[in-house]
């Protein structure tokens, strides 16, 4: 990384990953919509024919048509469930990319300024020392362990508190609450198949879910968190660049 830069390498990776994620989901969703539309059209035609047969206007459906109707219903339901899963896992990937960004950028900052983790109690075992191919590789492992501990110690609210104490500015007053909700949604998606748990309902009453209710991530929740998430990453990176990677930082 250059001594002076507009963004960190971790931020560049985050932006690239977000772009790839959106491209993937855009293509997959479009494909799902095309197939779902085709299947639903076939199903509607079969249902119309079935209703006509019940009225005696045409002959009843044959065995093959009955099977086609059942297959169309089943396939449509499975495709719609898959489309919903895409939205759910979109949230999971957003959270994963953000945590990866924070770990990588903090480790990079610690490489620029050893004082950043001067109070760290990181230790390495004899096996780690033997496995390392160089001192720098060992130091990088220690820095990443420290950064991972930072990420694992609490969540967005605590991260923002600690970054503000370090001097970061620019987060909005409701960012921490919004991100805590997003992390809670991610937990529900991964651990409860997208259904609200009692703990989720207790922690996030603003969302108004009942325990056991499925979170409609794609249509009611997902877009609410883009601004807080990107503002958190961009604001954090802007601060860290100025403090650790600019000519005036005094760390290079």
VOPAGU-2260 file (C-alpha; in pm, 1 decimal, decimal comma):
REM VOPAGU-2260
SITE   aa  ch    i         X         Y         Z
SITE  UNK   A    0       0,0       0,0       0,0
SITE  UNK   A    1     127,1     347,6     -81,1
SITE  UNK   A    2     220,0     579,8     199,8
SITE  UNK   A    3     -57,2     820,2     100,9
SITE  UNK   A    4    -384,4     677,1     -28,8
SITE  UNK   A    5    -751,0     766,4     -62,7
SITE  UNK   A    6    -874,2     428,7      59,9
SITE  UNK   A    7    -731,9     119,2     219,9
SITE  UNK   A    8    -683,2    -211,4      41,0
SITE  UNK   A    9    -948,7    -357,0     272,2
SITE  UNK   A   10   -1198,0     -95,4     153,6
SITE  UNK   A   11   -1119,9    -169,5    -210,2
SITE  UNK   A   12   -1183,7    -538,3    -147,8
SITE  UNK   A   13   -1509,8    -457,9      30,6
SITE  UNK   A   14   -1635,4    -244,6    -259,9
SITE  UNK   A   15   -1534,6    -509,4    -513,1
SITE  UNK   A   16   -1707,8    -783,6    -315,4
SITE  UNK   A   17   -2027,0    -579,2    -287,8
SITE  UNK   A   18   -2027,0    -521,2    -663,5
SITE  UNK   A   19   -1977,8    -890,7    -733,9
SITE  UNK   A   20   -2249,8    -981,0    -486,1
SITE  UNK   A   21   -2502,0    -745,4    -644,1
SITE  UNK   A   22   -2418,6    -872,4    -992,0
SITE  UNK   A   23   -2467,9   -1230,8    -880,7
SITE  UNK   A   24   -2799,9   -1167,4    -712,5
SITE  UNK   A   25   -2926,6    -948,1    -995,1
SITE  UNK   A   26   -2860,0   -1222,9   -1250,2
SITE  UNK   A   27   -2998,3   -1500,8   -1033,0
SITE  UNK   A   28   -3311,0   -1308,7    -939,9
SITE  UNK   A   29   -3380,2   -1224,6   -1301,9
SITE  UNK   A   30   -3343,1   -1590,0   -1396,3
SITE  UNK   A   31   -3573,2   -1692,3   -1112,0
SITE  UNK   A   32   -3834,7   -1437,6   -1216,4
SITE  UNK   A   33   -3830,5   -1561,8   -1576,9
SITE  UNK   A   34   -3867,1   -1924,8   -1475,2
SITE  UNK   A   35   -4127,0   -1849,6   -1208,4
SITE  UNK   A   36   -4327,9   -1648,8   -1461,4
SITE  UNK   A   37   -4319,5   -1934,8   -1710,9
SITE  UNK   A   38   -4416,7   -2192,6   -1450,8
SITE  UNK   A   39   -4696,3   -1976,6   -1312,6
SITE  UNK   A   40   -4836,1   -1913,7   -1661,8
SITE  UNK   A   41   -4849,4   -2286,7   -1725,7
SITE  UNK   A   42   -5012,3   -2340,9   -1389,0
SITE  UNK   A   43   -5277,7   -2076,0   -1455,9
SITE  UNK   A   44   -5364,9   -2238,3   -1788,7
SITE  UNK   A   45   -5401,5   -2575,3   -1622,7
SITE  UNK   A   46   -5616,0   -2428,4   -1345,9
SITE  UNK   A   47   -5839,6   -2257,7   -1603,9
SITE  UNK   A   48   -5879,8   -2584,0   -1787,4
SITE  UNK   A   49   -5955,8   -2761,8   -1461,5
SITE  UNK   A   50   -6225,2   -2508,6   -1370,8
SITE  UNK   A   51   -6377,7   -2544,3   -1717,2
SITE  UNK   A   52   -6381,9   -2921,5   -1677,8
SITE  UNK   A   53   -6558,9   -2888,8   -1344,5
SITE  UNK   A   54   -6827,2   -2679,6   -1512,3
SITE  UNK   A   55   -6859,4   -2941,4   -1783,3
SITE  UNK   A   56   -6737,5   -2711,1   -2059,0
SITE  UNK   A   57   -6450,0   -2941,8   -2158,4
SITE  UNK   A   58   -6327,1   -3288,7   -2075,4
SITE  UNK   A   59   -6158,7   -3338,7   -1736,7
SITE  UNK   A   60   -5780,7   -3312,2   -1717,9
SITE  UNK   A   61   -5594,1   -3620,8   -1823,2
SITE  UNK   A   62   -5344,3   -3793,5   -1596,7
SITE  UNK   A   63   -5052,8   -3620,2   -1765,1
SITE  UNK   A   64   -5210,9   -3276,6   -1721,7
SITE  UNK   A   65   -5290,3   -3349,4   -1356,8
SITE  UNK   A   66   -4926,0   -3446,2   -1304,0
SITE  UNK   A   67   -4811,8   -3131,5   -1485,6
SITE  UNK   A   68   -5028,5   -2916,6   -1260,3
SITE  UNK   A   69   -4886,5   -3077,8    -947,0
SITE  UNK   A   70   -4530,6   -3039,1   -1078,6
SITE  UNK   A   71   -4594,8   -2676,2   -1171,4
SITE  UNK   A   72   -4730,3   -2600,4    -824,9
SITE  UNK   A   73   -4436,0   -2771,9    -659,1
SITE  UNK   A   74   -4174,7   -2610,5    -881,7
SITE  UNK   A   75   -4325,8   -2265,3    -841,0
SITE  UNK   A   76   -4320,0   -2300,5    -462,8
SITE  UNK   A   77   -3958,0   -2419,7    -465,0
SITE  UNK   A   78   -3846,4   -2138,4    -692,7
SITE  UNK   A   79   -4016,2   -1876,3    -477,5
SITE  UNK   A   80   -3849,9   -2026,2    -168,2
SITE  UNK   A   81   -3512,7   -2013,8    -344,8
SITE  UNK   A   82   -3569,3   -1649,7    -441,1
SITE  UNK   A   83   -3644,6   -1568,6     -76,3
SITE  UNK   A   84   -3327,3   -1749,7      27,8
SITE  UNK   A   85   -3126,2   -1526,4    -204,0
SITE  UNK   A   86   -3248,8   -1221,3     -13,8
SITE  UNK   A   87   -3173,6   -1384,6     319,8
SITE  UNK   A   88   -2818,4   -1475,7     220,0
SITE  UNK   A   89   -2762,2   -1136,2      66,3
SITE  UNK   A   90   -2781,0   -1006,7     423,7
SITE  UNK   A   91   -2544,5   -1278,8     544,8
SITE  UNK   A   92   -2285,4   -1182,2     284,2
SITE  UNK   A   93   -2319,4    -809,3     360,2
SITE  UNK   A   94   -2239,3    -880,5     724,7
SITE  UNK   A   95   -1955,4   -1117,7     634,0
SITE  UNK   A   96   -1791,4    -865,0     400,1
SITE  UNK   A   97   -1819,2    -590,5     662,7
SITE  UNK   A   98   -1658,7    -801,2     935,2
SITE  UNK   A   99   -1383,6    -907,1     694,2
SITE  UNK   A  100   -1323,0    -541,1     607,4
SITE  UNK   A  101   -1294,7    -440,3     972,1
SITE  UNK   A  102   -1055,2    -721,1    1056,5
SITE  UNK   A  103    -832,8    -658,3     755,6
SITE  UNK   A  104    -822,1    -281,2     791,5
SITE  UNK   A  105    -739,5    -294,4    1163,0
SITE  UNK   A  106    -462,3    -546,0    1100,6
SITE  UNK   A  107    -322,6    -315,3     831,5
SITE  UNK   A  108    -339,2     -19,5    1070,5
SITE  UNK   A  109    -155,3    -218,3    1336,4
SITE  UNK   A  110     118,5    -288,8    1082,5
SITE  UNK   A  111     154,4      86,3    1027,5
SITE  UNK   A  112     142,2     175,3    1398,1
SITE  UNK   A  113     249,6     -92,6    1649,3
SITE  UNK   A  114     120,8     125,2    1933,3
SITE  UNK   A  115    -234,9      49,5    1817,8
SITE  UNK   A  116    -215,9    -295,2    1975,1
SITE  UNK   A  117      41,4    -215,0    2242,0
SITE  UNK   A  118    -198,2    -328,4    2515,2
SITE  UNK   A  119    -282,3    -647,5    2333,4
SITE  UNK   A  120    -215,2    -970,5    2516,7
SITE  UNK   A  121    -173,2   -1171,3    2196,9
SITE  UNK   A  122      60,6   -1465,7    2232,1
SITE  UNK   A  123     186,0   -1728,3    1991,4
SITE  UNK   A  124     278,4   -2085,5    2064,1
SITE  UNK   A  125     588,6   -2274,0    1969,4
SITE  UNK   A  126     396,7   -2447,1    1689,4
SITE  UNK   A  127     300,0   -2111,8    1539,8
SITE  UNK   A  128     660,7   -1997,6    1544,0
SITE  UNK   A  129     781,7   -2316,6    1375,3
SITE  UNK   A  130     505,3   -2298,9    1112,2
SITE  UNK   A  131     579,5   -1937,6    1016,7
SITE  UNK   A  132     800,2   -1889,4     714,5
SITE  UNK   A  133     916,1   -1545,7     829,2
SITE  UNK   A  134     896,9   -1303,8    1118,5
SITE  UNK   A  135     665,9   -1079,7     913,8
SITE  UNK   A  136     425,2   -1368,6     855,0
SITE  UNK   A  137     417,9   -1435,5    1228,4
SITE  UNK   A  138     358,8   -1067,4    1304,6
SITE  UNK   A  139      77,3   -1056,2    1049,2
SITE  UNK   A  140     -86,9   -1354,6    1217,4
SITE  UNK   A  141     -64,7   -1179,6    1555,2
SITE  UNK   A  142    -211,6    -859,3    1411,5
SITE  UNK   A  143    -502,7   -1047,2    1255,1
SITE  UNK   A  144    -572,8   -1227,5    1581,4
SITE  UNK   A  145    -586,9    -894,1    1759,0
SITE  UNK   A  146    -812,6    -747,7    1489,8
SITE  UNK   A  147   -1040,4   -1052,6    1500,1
SITE  UNK   A  148   -1072,1   -1012,6    1877,0
SITE  UNK   A  149   -1174,8    -650,7    1817,1
SITE  UNK   A  150   -1448,0    -768,7    1577,1
SITE  UNK   A  151   -1563,5   -1049,5    1805,6
SITE  UNK   A  152   -1578,7    -822,7    2111,3
SITE  UNK   A  153   -1936,9    -703,0    2084,6
SITE  UNK   A  154   -2094,1    -585,6    1761,7
SITE  UNK   A  155   -2155,1    -268,8    1559,6
SITE  UNK   A  156   -2256,8     -58,9    1858,9
SITE  UNK   A  157   -1936,7    -139,1    2047,2
SITE  UNK   A  158   -1724,0    -101,8    1733,1
SITE  UNK   A  159   -1857,6     247,6    1673,8
SITE  UNK   A  160   -1804,8     341,2    2038,7
SITE  UNK   A  161   -1441,4     228,7    2025,3
SITE  UNK   A  162   -1376,9     395,5    1689,7
SITE  UNK   A  163   -1526,8     721,8    1815,1
SITE  UNK   A  164   -1296,9     705,9    2117,6
SITE  UNK   A  165   -1009,7     665,0    1872,8
SITE  UNK   A  166   -1122,4     985,9    1698,5
SITE  UNK   A  167   -1354,4     871,1    1418,9
SITE  UNK   A  168   -1637,3    1108,9    1328,8
SITE  UNK   A  169   -1924,6    1097,2    1081,5
SITE  UNK   A  170   -2144,8     814,5    1205,6
SITE  UNK   A  171   -2511,6     911,2    1237,5
SITE  UNK   A  172   -2701,6     872,2    1563,0
SITE  UNK   A  173   -2910,1     574,6    1453,4
SITE  UNK   A  174   -2635,5     386,9    1266,5
SITE  UNK   A  175   -2542,3     162,8    1558,3
SITE  UNK   A  176   -2905,0      60,3    1618,9
SITE  UNK   A  177   -2963,8     -10,2    1250,1
SITE  UNK   A  178   -2650,3    -221,6    1220,6
SITE  UNK   A  179   -2733,4    -413,7    1536,7
SITE  UNK   A  180   -3067,9    -498,4    1374,6
SITE  UNK   A  181   -2892,8    -611,3    1057,3
SITE  UNK   A  182   -2655,3    -833,2    1253,3
SITE  UNK   A  183   -2957,2    -972,1    1439,2
SITE  UNK   A  184   -3128,9   -1051,3    1107,7
SITE  UNK   A  185   -2814,3   -1226,5     989,0
SITE  UNK   A  186   -2813,7   -1438,3    1306,9
SITE  UNK   A  187   -3179,0   -1533,4    1257,8
SITE  UNK   A  188   -3119,7   -1627,5     894,0
SITE  UNK   A  189   -2822,3   -1850,1     975,8
SITE  UNK   A  190   -2942,5   -2005,4    1301,4
SITE  UNK   A  191   -3323,2   -2004,8    1272,4
SITE  UNK   A  192   -3391,7   -2035,2     897,2
SITE  UNK   A  193   -3513,2   -1675,3     885,8
SITE  UNK   A  194   -3774,5   -1702,2    1161,2
SITE  UNK   A  195   -3769,1   -1450,4    1444,7
SITE  UNK   A  196   -3653,1   -1592,5    1775,3
SITE  UNK   A  197   -3764,5   -1471,4    2118,2
SITE  UNK   A  198   -3420,2   -1319,3    2171,8
SITE  UNK   A  199   -3442,4   -1133,9    1838,2
SITE  UNK   A  200   -3789,1    -998,4    1925,5
SITE  UNK   A  201   -3663,7    -886,0    2267,3
SITE  UNK   A  202   -3352,4    -715,9    2131,7
SITE  UNK   A  203   -3522,8    -543,8    1838,3
SITE  UNK   A  204   -3878,2    -449,2    1938,6
SITE  UNK   A  205   -3884,8    -162,6    1687,3
SITE  UNK   A  206   -3919,7    -411,1    1403,5
SITE  UNK   A  207   -4245,3    -542,7    1550,3
SITE  UNK   A  208   -4197,8    -914,5    1479,4
SITE  UNK   A  209   -4354,0   -1195,9    1677,5
SITE  UNK   A  210   -4147,0   -1498,4    1773,4
SITE  UNK   A  211   -4169,4   -1759,3    1500,0
SITE  UNK   A  212   -4261,8   -1512,4    1225,0
SITE  UNK   A  213   -4058,3   -1532,6     906,6
SITE  UNK   A  214   -3858,9   -1220,7     827,3
SITE  UNK   A  215   -3945,0   -1089,0     481,4
SITE  UNK   A  216   -3592,8    -969,8     417,6
SITE  UNK   A  217   -3619,2    -905,8      45,1
SITE  UNK   A  218   -3921,9    -677,2      37,0
SITE  UNK   A  219   -3937,1    -508,8     377,1
SITE  UNK   A  220   -3596,0    -512,8     544,0
SITE  UNK   A  221   -3294,8    -546,3     315,9
SITE  UNK   A  222   -3281,7    -194,6     165,2
SITE  UNK   A  223   -3326,9     -25,0     504,5
SITE  UNK   A  224   -2970,4    -107,7     600,5
SITE  UNK   A  225   -2767,3     -14,1     293,8
SITE  UNK   A  226   -2704,7     346,6     397,9
SITE  UNK   A  227   -2601,7     270,2     759,9
SITE  UNK   A  228   -2379,6     -18,1     649,8
SITE  UNK   A  229   -2196,4     168,5     373,7
SITE  UNK   A  230   -2170,1     481,8     587,4
SITE  UNK   A  231   -2008,2     275,6     863,9
SITE  UNK   A  232   -1749,1     127,0     629,1
SITE  UNK   A  233   -1680,5     450,9     440,3
SITE  UNK   A  234   -1662,4     665,6     754,5
SITE  UNK   A  235   -1434,3     417,1     926,7
SITE  UNK   A  236   -1205,6     395,9     625,5
SITE  UNK   A  237   -1189,5     772,7     583,6
SITE  UNK   A  238   -1080,3     809,9     945,4
SITE  UNK   A  239    -826,5     527,0     937,5
SITE  UNK   A  240    -673,1     647,8     610,3
SITE  UNK   A  241    -617,5     995,1     753,0
SITE  UNK   A  242    -480,1     859,0    1079,9
SITE  UNK   A  243    -259,3     574,5     962,3
SITE  UNK   A  244    -201,1     601,7     586,5
SITE  UNK   A  245    -160,8     971,7     508,2
SITE  UNK   A  246     163,0    1165,7     488,9
SITE  UNK   A  247      51,5    1364,4     793,1
SITE  UNK   A  248     -24,5    1058,0    1003,4
SITE  UNK   A  249     324,5    1034,8    1139,5
SITE  UNK   A  250     315,3     655,5    1134,9
SITE  UNK   A  251     492,1     591,5     804,8
